């Protein structure tokens, strides 16, 4: 049975104009109908998003299980990070702080063993450094190493802040990009920095969707 995988940098639910809109964010993300969803730039208890626990609210709206990994504190009350949502079971998961330069923001990855449509696989999602390609490539290598340590099949989802060539050269053997159109900026995409990579599954279809929120488009791959 085909399984739908999506990666999406939600940009805290910010539309092109105006303030963060949690209802719009929930509707946009659940409308993707993903079975496995990697989200970046979601937050909890932050004033700009009305102190909402965004990953929990999105998971509840979509009837999915989730795990969240904070990357950094935001103000006094909240944090910002990434989430993995699954229309199935999360059997186990771990969050990994990625290597970084002192002047760069902290970055984190989630690696999880999941069961979807009666199939077990390992999924990693992350949001890599945007200020320097070498730093992002070192972080990517750390994520791939953690993914490779788990049983396959393997799927990597994320805003990697690297083009496809910069990603492909740092993937381990057998892990391949699904491709797809550019995803950033959402209003006129010219850069492909959001990626899905897979090992041990077939690529049936790939699509890019512009949503009502965020400065990124969502990238979706149907795998079997």
C-alpha positions as CSV (number, residue, x, y, z in Angstrom):
1,X,0.0,0.0,0.0
2,X,1.4,3.4,-0.9
3,X,2.4,5.8,2.0
4,X,2.4,9.6,1.7
5,X,5.3,11.4,3.2
6,X,5.5,15.2,3.4
7,X,8.0,17.7,4.7
8,X,6.9,21.3,5.4
9,X,8.5,24.3,7.0
10,X,5.4,25.8,8.7
11,X,7.1,29.1,9.5
12,X,5.0,29.3,12.8
13,X,1.8,29.5,10.8
14,X,2.6,33.0,9.3
15,X,0.6,33.8,6.1
16,X,2.0,36.0,3.4
17,X,0.5,39.0,5.2
18,X,-0.6,39.4,8.8
19,X,0.0,37.5,12.0
20,X,0.4,33.8,12.8
21,X,-2.9,32.0,12.3
22,X,-3.2,28.7,14.1
23,X,-6.5,27.8,12.5
24,X,-5.2,28.4,9.0
25,X,-2.1,26.4,9.9
26,X,-4.1,23.4,11.1
27,X,-6.4,23.5,8.1
28,X,-3.5,23.8,5.6
29,X,-1.4,21.0,7.2
30,X,-4.3,18.5,7.7
31,X,-5.4,19.2,4.1
32,X,-2.1,17.6,2.9
33,X,-3.5,14.2,4.0
34,X,0.0,12.9,4.8
35,X,0.6,9.6,6.5
36,X,4.0,10.7,7.7
37,X,4.7,14.4,8.2
38,X,7.9,16.2,9.1
39,X,7.3,19.8,10.3
40,X,9.9,22.5,10.9
41,X,9.5,25.9,12.6
42,X,6.6,24.9,14.8
43,X,6.5,26.3,18.3
44,X,4.9,26.0,21.8
45,X,3.8,28.7,24.2
46,X,5.1,31.6,22.2
47,X,3.3,35.0,22.1
48,X,3.3,35.4,18.3
49,X,1.3,32.2,17.9
50,X,-1.0,33.0,20.9
51,X,0.9,30.6,23.2
52,X,-0.5,27.6,21.3
53,X,1.2,24.2,21.4
54,X,1.3,24.0,17.6
55,X,2.5,20.4,17.0
56,X,0.0,19.1,19.5
57,X,-2.9,21.1,17.9
58,X,-1.9,20.0,14.4
59,X,-1.6,16.3,15.4
60,X,-5.0,16.5,17.2
61,X,-6.7,18.1,14.2
62,X,-5.3,15.4,11.8
63,X,-5.8,12.4,14.1
64,X,-2.1,11.7,14.2
65,X,0.4,10.7,16.8
66,X,3.4,13.0,17.1
67,X,6.8,13.7,18.7
68,X,8.2,17.1,19.1
69,X,11.8,18.2,19.6
70,X,12.6,21.8,20.8
71,X,15.7,23.4,19.2
72,X,15.8,26.7,21.1
73,X,14.0,28.7,23.7
74,X,11.8,31.6,22.4
75,X,11.3,34.4,24.9
76,X,10.7,33.3,28.5
77,X,7.7,31.0,28.0
78,X,8.2,29.0,24.9
79,X,10.3,27.1,22.4
80,X,10.7,26.5,18.7
81,X,11.5,23.2,17.0
82,X,10.5,20.4,14.7
83,X,7.9,17.6,14.9
84,X,7.2,14.3,13.3
85,X,3.5,13.3,12.9
86,X,2.4,9.8,11.9
87,X,-1.0,8.4,10.9
88,X,-0.1,5.1,12.7
89,X,2.2,4.3,15.6
90,X,5.5,5.8,16.8
91,X,7.2,2.8,18.2
92,X,10.2,4.7,19.6
93,X,11.9,8.0,18.9
94,X,15.0,10.0,19.8
95,X,15.9,13.7,19.4
96,X,19.5,14.5,18.5
97,X,21.2,17.9,19.0
98,X,23.3,18.6,15.9
99,X,26.8,20.0,15.7
100,X,26.9,23.7,15.3
101,X,29.2,26.8,15.3
102,X,28.9,29.0,18.5
103,X,27.3,31.8,16.5
104,X,24.6,29.6,14.9
105,X,21.2,28.7,16.3
106,X,20.8,25.2,17.8
107,X,19.5,22.6,15.4
108,X,17.9,19.2,16.2
109,X,16.8,16.1,14.5
110,X,14.2,13.4,15.3
111,X,14.8,9.8,14.4
112,X,11.8,7.5,14.9
113,X,10.8,3.9,14.3
114,X,7.2,4.0,13.1
115,X,4.5,1.7,11.9
116,X,2.2,3.0,9.1
117,X,-0.2,0.9,6.9
118,X,1.1,-2.2,8.6
119,X,4.7,-1.5,7.6
120,X,7.6,-0.6,9.9
121,X,10.2,1.9,8.8
122,X,12.6,4.5,10.2
123,X,12.0,8.2,9.6
124,X,14.2,11.1,10.4
125,X,13.2,14.8,10.1
126,X,15.3,17.9,10.7
127,X,15.9,21.6,9.9
128,X,19.5,22.4,9.1
129,X,21.6,25.5,9.4
130,X,20.7,28.2,6.9
131,X,23.7,30.5,7.3
132,X,26.5,28.3,5.9
133,X,26.4,25.3,3.6
134,X,29.4,23.5,5.2
135,X,27.7,23.7,8.6
136,X,24.5,22.3,7.1
137,X,26.4,19.5,5.4
138,X,28.1,18.5,8.7
139,X,24.7,18.4,10.4
140,X,23.3,16.3,7.5
141,X,26.0,13.8,7.9
142,X,25.1,13.5,11.6
143,X,21.4,12.9,10.8
144,X,22.3,10.3,8.1
145,X,24.6,8.5,10.5
146,X,21.8,8.3,13.1
147,X,19.3,7.1,10.4
148,X,21.7,4.4,9.1
149,X,22.1,3.0,12.6
150,X,18.4,2.0,12.6
151,X,16.7,-0.8,10.6
152,X,15.3,0.1,7.2
153,X,13.5,1.1,5.1
154,X,14.7,4.7,5.7
155,X,13.1,8.0,4.9
156,X,14.6,11.5,5.5
157,X,12.4,14.5,5.6
158,X,13.4,18.1,6.1
159,X,14.3,21.7,5.4
160,X,17.9,21.0,4.7
161,X,18.8,24.5,3.5
162,X,20.9,22.9,0.7
163,X,20.2,22.3,-3.0
164,X,19.9,18.8,-4.3
165,X,23.5,18.5,-5.3
166,X,24.7,19.6,-1.8
167,X,22.4,17.0,-0.2
168,X,23.1,14.1,-2.5
169,X,26.9,14.3,-2.0
170,X,26.4,13.8,1.7
171,X,23.9,10.9,1.7
172,X,25.0,7.3,2.4
173,X,24.8,4.6,-0.3
174,X,21.3,3.7,-1.3
175,X,19.7,6.8,0.1
176,X,18.3,8.8,-2.8
177,X,16.4,12.1,-3.2
178,X,12.9,11.9,-4.6
179,X,13.4,15.1,-6.6
180,X,10.5,17.6,-7.1
181,X,10.1,21.2,-8.0
182,X,11.6,24.1,-6.0
183,X,9.9,24.9,-2.7
184,X,11.2,28.3,-1.7
185,X,10.1,31.1,-1.5
186,X,6.5,30.0,-1.6
187,X,5.3,32.9,-3.8
188,X,7.8,32.2,-6.5
189,X,9.8,29.1,-5.8
190,X,13.3,29.1,-7.3
191,X,15.2,27.0,-4.7
192,X,14.8,23.4,-3.8
193,X,15.9,23.3,-0.1
194,X,13.1,21.1,1.3
195,X,13.9,17.4,0.6
196,X,12.7,13.8,0.9
197,X,15.3,11.0,0.6
198,X,14.5,7.3,0.7
199,X,16.1,3.9,0.9
200,X,14.2,0.6,0.5
201,X,11.0,2.0,-1.0
202,X,9.8,2.8,-4.5
203,X,9.0,6.4,-5.5
204,X,5.5,6.5,-7.0
205,X,4.8,10.2,-7.2
206,X,6.3,13.6,-6.1
207,X,4.5,16.9,-5.8
208,X,4.9,20.4,-4.4
209,X,2.0,22.3,-2.8
210,X,1.7,26.0,-1.9
211,X,-0.3,26.4,1.3
212,X,-2.1,29.3,2.9
213,X,0.7,29.8,5.4
214,X,4.5,29.8,5.4
215,X,7.2,31.1,3.1
216,X,7.9,27.5,2.0
217,X,5.9,25.1,-0.1
218,X,5.3,21.5,1.1
219,X,7.0,18.7,-0.6
220,X,5.2,15.3,-0.8
221,X,6.3,11.9,-2.0
222,X,4.2,8.8,-2.4
223,X,6.3,5.8,-1.6
224,X,5.5,2.1,-1.7
